[in-house]
Amino acid sequence: MATAPARKFEVLVNRIPWTAAVKELRTYFGQFGKIKHCYLPFDRNTGFHKGHSWIVFSKESELQSALEKRSHILDGTKVKLLFGAQT
């Protein structure tokens, strides 16, 4: 008997300022709930992150709380939540 795959509640965050790192993302989005994973890809050539990140919450309600907030400001820059995925 196969078990159902675990659901992931993730959001893609875009327009992240170059001054922000994983620590700042975890701190900011932690206000909405427990962060299971935070992925912030870096550019090998420049050494800077690419300006987007995936945040995975532990519960659907935490993801919904983040999506319901109208604007998100990180290090003085308005970031954009592009979508919420439940897979």
Sequence and secondary structure as in RCSB ss.txt:
>XXXX:A:sequence
MATAPARKFEVLVNRIPWTAAVKELRTYFGQFGKIKHCYLPFDRNTGFHKGHSWIVFSKESELQSALEKRSHILD
GTKVKLLFGAQT
>XXXX:A:secstr
        EEEEEE   TT  HHHHHHHHGGGS EEEEE  B TTT SB SEEEEEESSHHHHHHHHHSS EEET
TEEEEEEEEEE 
